[in-house]
């Protein structure tokens, strides 16, 4: 994760656009210079999520196990 943060300026300098708590899932988006990265963290039961079209998964999986996450670039 530290390597990803060091690689992506949006994770270093980006502003938080959205911070949401939905049930047992937290999500937030950071934006910087026309780039966006979204992070979803699952604290509940295993669930599969639907990602927006044309995103690049940087870490994680669409199947969120308990206490797992996915990071994707819009």
Biopython code that builds the backbone (N, CA, C, O; Angstrom):
import numpy as np
from Bio.PDB.StructureBuilder import StructureBuilder

atoms = [
    (1, "UNK", "N", (0.807, -1.181, 0.000)),
    (1, "UNK", "CA", (0.000, 0.000, 0.000)),
    (1, "UNK", "C", (0.860, 1.258, 0.000)),
    (1, "UNK", "O", (0.523, 2.245, -0.653)),
    (2, "UNK", "N", (1.936, 1.224, 0.709)),
    (2, "UNK", "CA", (2.816, 2.393, 0.753)),
    (2, "UNK", "C", (3.410, 2.657, -0.628)),
    (2, "UNK", "O", (3.529, 3.812, -1.038)),
    (3, "UNK", "N", (3.781, 1.607, -1.344)),
    (3, "UNK", "CA", (4.317, 1.770, -2.699)),
    (3, "UNK", "C", (3.266, 2.402, -3.613)),
    (3, "UNK", "O", (3.594, 3.264, -4.428)),
    (4, "UNK", "N", (2.013, 1.982, -3.482)),
    (4, "UNK", "CA", (0.941, 2.561, -4.290)),
    (4, "UNK", "C", (0.752, 4.036, -3.943)),
    (4, "UNK", "O", (0.604, 4.870, -4.837)),
    (5, "UNK", "N", (0.758, 4.356, -2.677)),
    (5, "UNK", "CA", (0.617, 5.750, -2.255)),
    (5, "UNK", "C", (1.767, 6.598, -2.788)),
    (5, "UNK", "O", (1.551, 7.723, -3.238)),
    (6, "UNK", "N", (2.966, 6.076, -2.741)),
    (6, "UNK", "CA", (4.116, 6.823, -3.242)),
    (6, "UNK", "C", (4.067, 7.003, -4.763)),
    (6, "UNK", "O", (4.598, 7.981, -5.290)),
    (7, "UNK", "N", (3.444, 6.078, -5.454)),
    (7, "UNK", "CA", (3.350, 6.131, -6.912)),
    (7, "UNK", "C", (2.262, 7.085, -7.389)),
    (7, "UNK", "O", (2.427, 7.749, -8.412)),
    (8, "UNK", "N", (1.160, 7.161, -6.664)),
    (8, "UNK", "CA", (-0.012, 7.927, -7.095)),
    (8, "UNK", "C", (-0.090, 9.267, -6.365)),
    (8, "UNK", "O", (-0.360, 9.312, -5.164)),
    (9, "UNK", "N", (0.147, 10.351, -7.094)),
    (9, "UNK", "CA", (0.097, 11.685, -6.482)),
    (9, "UNK", "C", (-1.275, 12.002, -5.911)),
    (9, "UNK", "O", (-1.389, 12.725, -4.922)),
    (10, "UNK", "N", (-2.312, 11.461, -6.533)),
    (10, "UNK", "CA", (-3.662, 11.720, -6.038)),
    (10, "UNK", "C", (-3.838, 11.197, -4.600)),
    (10, "UNK", "O", (-4.599, 11.776, -3.824)),
    (11, "UNK", "N", (-3.152, 10.127, -4.250)),
    (11, "UNK", "CA", (-3.233, 9.604, -2.880)),
    (11, "UNK", "C", (-2.379, 10.414, -1.906)),
    (11, "UNK", "O", (-2.601, 10.368, -0.696)),
    (12, "UNK", "N", (-1.426, 11.139, -2.419)),
    (12, "UNK", "CA", (-0.583, 11.979, -1.567)),
    (12, "UNK", "C", (-1.181, 13.370, -1.370)),
    (12, "UNK", "O", (-1.204, 13.888, -0.253)),
    (13, "UNK", "N", (-1.664, 13.972, -2.456)),
    (13, "UNK", "CA", (-2.058, 15.376, -2.434)),
    (13, "UNK", "C", (-3.546, 15.616, -2.682)),
    (13, "UNK", "O", (-4.025, 16.741, -2.541)),
    (14, "UNK", "N", (-4.262, 14.589, -3.043)),
    (14, "UNK", "CA", (-5.662, 14.763, -3.429)),
    (14, "UNK", "C", (-6.566, 15.175, -2.293)),
    (14, "UNK", "O", (-6.316, 14.878, -1.125)),
    (15, "UNK", "N", (-7.631, 15.870, -2.669)),
    (15, "UNK", "CA", (-8.646, 16.246, -1.693)),
    (15, "UNK", "C", (-9.694, 15.136, -1.625)),
    (15, "UNK", "O", (-9.891, 14.396, -2.589)),
    (16, "UNK", "N", (-10.355, 15.031, -0.491)),
    (16, "UNK", "CA", (-11.410, 14.044, -0.312)),
    (16, "UNK", "C", (-12.705, 14.608, -0.889)),
    (16, "UNK", "O", (-13.227, 15.609, -0.398)),
    (17, "UNK", "N", (-13.221, 13.960, -1.934)),
    (17, "UNK", "CA", (-14.477, 14.388, -2.540)),
    (17, "UNK", "C", (-15.675, 13.784, -1.823)),
    (17, "UNK", "O", (-16.644, 14.483, -1.526)),
    (18, "UNK", "N", (-15.614, 12.528, -1.555)),
    (18, "UNK", "CA", (-16.730, 11.808, -0.919)),
    (18, "UNK", "C", (-16.185, 10.961, 0.212)),
    (18, "UNK", "O", (-15.150, 10.309, 0.078)),
    (19, "UNK", "N", (-16.884, 10.979, 1.307)),
    (19, "UNK", "CA", (-16.596, 10.071, 2.410)),
    (19, "UNK", "C", (-17.937, 9.567, 2.881)),
    (19, "UNK", "O", (-18.736, 10.331, 3.422)),
    (20, "UNK", "N", (-18.197, 8.276, 2.680)),
    (20, "UNK", "CA", (-19.510, 7.720, 2.961)),
    (20, "UNK", "C", (-19.411, 6.462, 3.812)),
    (20, "UNK", "O", (-18.503, 5.648, 3.649)),
    (21, "UNK", "N", (-20.355, 6.329, 4.710)),
    (21, "UNK", "CA", (-20.530, 5.113, 5.488)),
    (21, "UNK", "C", (-21.878, 4.544, 5.092)),
    (21, "UNK", "O", (-22.918, 5.164, 5.316)),
    (22, "UNK", "N", (-21.852, 3.362, 4.503)),
    (22, "UNK", "CA", (-23.080, 2.703, 4.063)),
    (22, "UNK", "C", (-23.109, 1.306, 4.664)),
    (22, "UNK", "O", (-22.416, 0.407, 4.188)),
    (23, "UNK", "N", (-23.893, 1.127, 5.686)),
    (23, "UNK", "CA", (-23.928, -0.159, 6.385)),
    (23, "UNK", "C", (-22.582, -0.449, 7.008)),
    (23, "UNK", "O", (-22.116, 0.299, 7.868)),
    (24, "UNK", "N", (-21.957, -1.527, 6.580)),
    (24, "UNK", "CA", (-20.646, -1.910, 7.115)),
    (24, "UNK", "C", (-19.534, -1.662, 6.101)),
    (24, "UNK", "O", (-18.501, -2.330, 6.125)),
    (25, "UNK", "N", (-19.755, -0.692, 5.207)),
    (25, "UNK", "CA", (-18.782, -0.364, 4.171)),
    (25, "UNK", "C", (-18.464, 1.136, 4.219)),
    (25, "UNK", "O", (-19.368, 1.969, 4.289)),
    (26, "UNK", "N", (-17.179, 1.462, 4.180)),
    (26, "UNK", "CA", (-16.726, 2.849, 4.104)),
    (26, "UNK", "C", (-16.114, 3.057, 2.721)),
    (26, "UNK", "O", (-15.373, 2.210, 2.222)),
    (27, "UNK", "N", (-16.438, 4.198, 2.111)),
    (27, "UNK", "CA", (-15.823, 4.524, 0.824)),
    (27, "UNK", "C", (-15.421, 5.990, 0.822)),
    (27, "UNK", "O", (-16.047, 6.831, 1.466)),
    (28, "UNK", "N", (-14.358, 6.270, 0.079)),
    (28, "UNK", "CA", (-13.968, 7.655, -0.133)),
    (28, "UNK", "C", (-13.265, 7.779, -1.470)),
    (28, "UNK", "O", (-12.695, 6.818, -1.987)),
    (29, "UNK", "N", (-13.316, 8.988, -2.020)),
    (29, "UNK", "CA", (-12.668, 9.306, -3.287)),
    (29, "UNK", "C", (-11.732, 10.480, -3.061)),
    (29, "UNK", "O", (-12.061, 11.433, -2.355)),
    (30, "UNK", "N", (-10.567, 10.393, -3.672)),
    (30, "UNK", "CA", (-9.621, 11.504, -3.638)),
    (30, "UNK", "C", (-9.375, 11.969, -5.068)),
    (30, "UNK", "O", (-9.285, 11.159, -5.991)),
    (31, "UNK", "N", (-9.267, 13.296, -5.240)),
    (31, "UNK", "CA", (-9.076, 13.893, -6.560)),
    (31, "UNK", "C", (-7.876, 14.823, -6.553)),
    (31, "UNK", "O", (-7.632, 15.547, -5.588)),
    (32, "UNK", "N", (-7.117, 14.786, -7.674)),
    (32, "UNK", "CA", (-5.970, 15.668, -7.844)),
    (32, "UNK", "C", (-5.639, 15.735, -9.322)),
    (32, "UNK", "O", (-5.427, 14.705, -9.962)),
    (33, "UNK", "N", (-5.594, 16.949, -9.869)),
    (33, "UNK", "CA", (-5.235, 17.158, -11.269)),
    (33, "UNK", "C", (-5.977, 16.220, -12.226)),
    (33, "UNK", "O", (-5.351, 15.485, -12.989)),
    (34, "UNK", "N", (-7.284, 16.249, -12.180)),
    (34, "UNK", "CA", (-8.155, 15.472, -13.070)),
    (34, "UNK", "C", (-8.030, 13.961, -12.913)),
    (34, "UNK", "O", (-8.459, 13.224, -13.800)),
    (35, "UNK", "N", (-7.465, 13.486, -11.831)),
    (35, "UNK", "CA", (-7.424, 12.053, -11.542)),
    (35, "UNK", "C", (-8.251, 11.793, -10.286)),
    (35, "UNK", "O", (-8.317, 12.625, -9.381)),
    (36, "UNK", "N", (-8.871, 10.630, -10.255)),
    (36, "UNK", "CA", (-9.648, 10.228, -9.086)),
    (36, "UNK", "C", (-9.307, 8.788, -8.726)),
    (36, "UNK", "O", (-9.151, 7.930, -9.595)),
    (37, "UNK", "N", (-9.197, 8.550, -7.432)),
    (37, "UNK", "CA", (-9.026, 7.194, -6.926)),
    (37, "UNK", "C", (-10.062, 6.979, -5.834)),
    (37, "UNK", "O", (-10.248, 7.821, -4.956)),
    (38, "UNK", "N", (-10.730, 5.839, -5.904)),
    (38, "UNK", "CA", (-11.756, 5.487, -4.930)),
    (38, "UNK", "C", (-11.284, 4.291, -4.117)),
    (38, "UNK", "O", (-10.684, 3.356, -4.648)),
    (39, "UNK", "N", (-11.567, 4.339, -2.819)),
    (39, "UNK", "CA", (-11.224, 3.260, -1.890)),
    (39, "UNK", "C", (-12.519, 2.784, -1.230)),
    (39, "UNK", "O", (-13.280, 3.588, -0.693)),
    (40, "UNK", "N", (-12.762, 1.480, -1.273)),
    (40, "UNK", "CA", (-13.891, 0.859, -0.573)),
    (40, "UNK", "C", (-13.328, -0.114, 0.450)),
    (40, "UNK", "O", (-12.479, -0.946, 0.131)),
    (41, "UNK", "N", (-13.809, -0.002, 1.684)),
    (41, "UNK", "CA", (-13.358, -0.891, 2.760)),
    (41, "UNK", "C", (-14.590, -1.597, 3.323)),
    (41, "UNK", "O", (-15.582, -0.957, 3.674)),
    (42, "UNK", "N", (-14.510, -2.915, 3.403)),
    (42, "UNK", "CA", (-15.622, -3.722, 3.893)),
    (42, "UNK", "C", (-15.322, -4.244, 5.293)),
    (42, "UNK", "O", (-14.312, -4.913, 5.507)),
    (43, "UNK", "N", (-16.196, -3.939, 6.240)),
    (43, "UNK", "CA", (-16.048, -4.443, 7.603)),
    (43, "UNK", "C", (-17.076, -5.515, 7.932)),
    (43, "UNK", "O", (-17.109, -6.024, 9.052)),
    (44, "UNK", "N", (-17.916, -5.859, 6.961)),
    (44, "UNK", "CA", (-18.986, -6.822, 7.209)),
    (44, "UNK", "C", (-18.745, -8.147, 6.523)),
    (44, "UNK", "O", (-17.611, -8.594, 6.356)),
    (45, "UNK", "N", (-19.856, -8.766, 6.127)),
    (45, "UNK", "CA", (-19.796, -10.081, 5.494)),
    (45, "UNK", "C", (-19.299, -9.954, 4.051)),
    (45, "UNK", "O", (-19.265, -8.864, 3.481)),
    (46, "UNK", "N", (-18.921, -11.079, 3.490)),
    (46, "UNK", "CA", (-18.422, -11.124, 2.108)),
    (46, "UNK", "C", (-19.508, -10.626, 1.157)),
    (46, "UNK", "O", (-20.676, -11.001, 1.264)),
    (47, "UNK", "N", (-19.086, -9.764, 0.218)),
    (47, "UNK", "CA", (-20.034, -9.275, -0.781)),
    (47, "UNK", "C", (-19.299, -8.948, -2.067)),
    (47, "UNK", "O", (-18.122, -8.589, -2.053)),
    (48, "UNK", "N", (-20.006, -9.076, -3.174)),
    (48, "UNK", "CA", (-19.446, -8.707, -4.470)),
    (48, "UNK", "C", (-19.984, -7.332, -4.834)),
    (48, "UNK", "O", (-21.173, -7.059, -4.671)),
    (49, "UNK", "N", (-19.104, -6.469, -5.327)),
    (49, "UNK", "CA", (-19.530, -5.125, -5.687)),
    (49, "UNK", "C", (-19.480, -4.948, -7.200)),
    (49, "UNK", "O", (-18.742, -5.645, -7.896)),
    (50, "UNK", "N", (-20.259, -4.025, -7.686)),
    (50, "UNK", "CA", (-20.256, -3.678, -9.097)),
    (50, "UNK", "C", (-19.476, -2.383, -9.256)),
    (50, "UNK", "O", (-19.802, -1.367, -8.642)),
    (51, "UNK", "N", (-18.455, -2.432, -10.077)),
    (51, "UNK", "CA", (-17.626, -1.253, -10.306)),
    (51, "UNK", "C", (-18.140, -0.469, -11.501)),
    (51, "UNK", "O", (-18.738, -1.044, -12.411)),
    (52, "UNK", "N", (-17.911, 0.843, -11.505)),
    (52, "UNK", "CA", (-18.262, 1.622, -12.696)),
    (52, "UNK", "C", (-17.467, 1.134, -13.910)),
    (52, "UNK", "O", (-16.414, 0.513, -13.765)),
    (53, "UNK", "N", (-17.975, 1.417, -15.082)),
    (53, "UNK", "CA", (-17.293, 1.004, -16.316)),
    (53, "UNK", "C", (-15.966, 1.741, -16.473)),
    (53, "UNK", "O", (-15.819, 2.885, -16.043)),
    (54, "UNK", "N", (-15.026, 1.077, -17.084)),
    (54, "UNK", "CA", (-13.728, 1.664, -17.459)),
    (54, "UNK", "C", (-12.887, 2.149, -16.283)),
    (54, "UNK", "O", (-12.217, 3.177, -16.387)),
    (55, "UNK", "N", (-12.913, 1.427, -15.170)),
    (55, "UNK", "CA", (-12.014, 1.759, -14.072)),
    (55, "UNK", "C", (-10.858, 0.767, -14.064)),
    (55, "UNK", "O", (-10.968, -0.342, -14.588)),
    (56, "UNK", "N", (-9.757, 1.181, -13.465)),
    (56, "UNK", "CA", (-8.585, 0.316, -13.345)),
    (56, "UNK", "C", (-8.411, -0.054, -11.874)),
    (56, "UNK", "O", (-8.212, 0.822, -11.033)),
    (57, "UNK", "N", (-8.486, -1.342, -11.561)),
    (57, "UNK", "CA", (-8.293, -1.794, -10.193)),
    (57, "UNK", "C", (-6.804, -1.739, -9.871)),
    (57, "UNK", "O", (-5.989, -2.348, -10.564)),
    (58, "UNK", "N", (-6.457, -1.008, -8.819)),
    (58, "UNK", "CA", (-5.065, -0.870, -8.417)),
    (58, "UNK", "C", (-4.679, -1.883, -7.341)),
    (58, "UNK", "O", (-3.550, -2.373, -7.319)),
    (59, "UNK", "N", (-5.613, -2.192, -6.456)),
    (59, "UNK", "CA", (-5.400, -3.201, -5.407)),
    (59, "UNK", "C", (-6.749, -3.765, -5.001)),
    (59, "UNK", "O", (-7.764, -3.071, -5.048)),
    (60, "UNK", "N", (-6.751, -5.017, -4.607)),
    (60, "UNK", "CA", (-7.960, -5.627, -4.090)),
    (60, "UNK", "C", (-8.746, -6.373, -5.149)),
    (60, "UNK", "O", (-8.251, -6.646, -6.242)),
    (61, "UNK", "N", (-9.982, -6.697, -4.802)),
    (61, "UNK", "CA", (-10.832, -7.522, -5.647)),
    (61, "UNK", "C", (-12.273, -7.045, -5.546)),
    (61, "UNK", "O", (-12.664, -6.446, -4.544)),
    (62, "UNK", "N", (-13.085, -7.317, -6.607)),
    (62, "UNK", "CA", (-14.508, -6.969, -6.579)),
    (62, "UNK", "C", (-15.264, -7.790, -5.547)),
    (62, "UNK", "O", (-16.359, -7.410, -5.132)),
    (63, "UNK", "N", (-14.699, -8.896, -5.136)),
    (63, "UNK", "CA", (-15.323, -9.698, -4.082)),
    (63, "UNK", "C", (-14.675, -9.263, -2.771)),
    (63, "UNK", "O", (-13.531, -9.610, -2.477)),
    (64, "UNK", "N", (-15.429, -8.502, -1.998)),
    (64, "UNK", "CA", (-14.910, -7.967, -0.740)),
    (64, "UNK", "C", (-15.174, -8.945, 0.394)),
    (64, "UNK", "O", (-16.315, -9.142, 0.811)),
    (65, "UNK", "N", (-14.123, -9.541, 0.874)),
    (65, "UNK", "CA", (-14.220, -10.411, 2.042)),
    (65, "UNK", "C", (-14.295, -9.527, 3.283)),
    (65, "UNK", "O", (-14.033, -8.328, 3.191)),
    (66, "UNK", "N", (-14.645, -10.085, 4.437)),
    (66, "UNK", "CA", (-14.638, -9.282, 5.653)),
    (66, "UNK", "C", (-13.254, -8.669, 5.875)),
    (66, "UNK", "O", (-12.233, -9.334, 5.701)),
    (67, "UNK", "N", (-13.237, -7.400, 6.259)),
    (67, "UNK", "CA", (-12.003, -6.663, 6.552)),
    (67, "UNK", "C", (-11.059, -6.590, 5.355)),
    (67, "UNK", "O", (-9.840, -6.670, 5.513)),
    (68, "UNK", "N", (-11.628, -6.437, 4.155)),
    (68, "UNK", "CA", (-10.813, -6.286, 2.954)),
    (68, "UNK", "C", (-11.183, -4.980, 2.254)),
    (68, "UNK", "O", (-12.070, -4.252, 2.698)),
    (69, "UNK", "N", (-10.485, -4.700, 1.153)),
    (69, "UNK", "CA", (-10.686, -3.425, 0.471)),
    (69, "UNK", "C", (-10.438, -3.585, -1.017)),
    (69, "UNK", "O", (-9.913, -4.598, -1.479)),
    (70, "UNK", "N", (-10.834, -2.546, -1.758)),
    (70, "UNK", "CA", (-10.487, -2.409, -3.161)),
    (70, "UNK", "C", (-10.162, -0.937, -3.413)),
    (70, "UNK", "O", (-10.805, -0.040, -2.868)),
    (71, "UNK", "N", (-9.160, -0.714, -4.243)),
    (71, "UNK", "CA", (-8.753, 0.637, -4.624)),
    (71, "UNK", "C", (-8.768, 0.669, -6.149)),
    (71, "UNK", "O", (-8.127, -0.153, -6.803)),
    (72, "UNK", "N", (-9.500, 1.618, -6.701)),
    (72, "UNK", "CA", (-9.533, 1.709, -8.162)),
    (72, "UNK", "C", (-9.447, 3.156, -8.633)),
    (72, "UNK", "O", (-9.809, 4.095, -7.924)),
    (73, "UNK", "N", (-8.954, 3.292, -9.856)),
    (73, "UNK", "CA", (-8.747, 4.602, -10.471)),
    (73, "UNK", "C", (-9.847, 4.832, -11.498)),
    (73, "UNK", "O", (-10.118, 3.976, -12.341)),
    (74, "UNK", "N", (-10.473, 5.995, -11.415)),
    (74, "UNK", "CA", (-11.549, 6.347, -12.342)),
    (74, "UNK", "C", (-10.980, 6.938, -13.604)),
    (74, "UNK", "O", (-11.730, 7.299, -14.510)),
]
sb = StructureBuilder()
sb.init_structure("model")
sb.init_model(0)
sb.init_chain("A")
sb.init_seg("    ")
for serial, (resi, resn, name, xyz) in enumerate(atoms, 1):
    if name == "N":
        sb.init_residue(resn, " ", resi, " ")
    sb.init_atom(name, np.array(xyz, "f"), 0.0, 1.0, " ", f" {name:<3s}", serial, name[0])
structure = sb.get_structure()
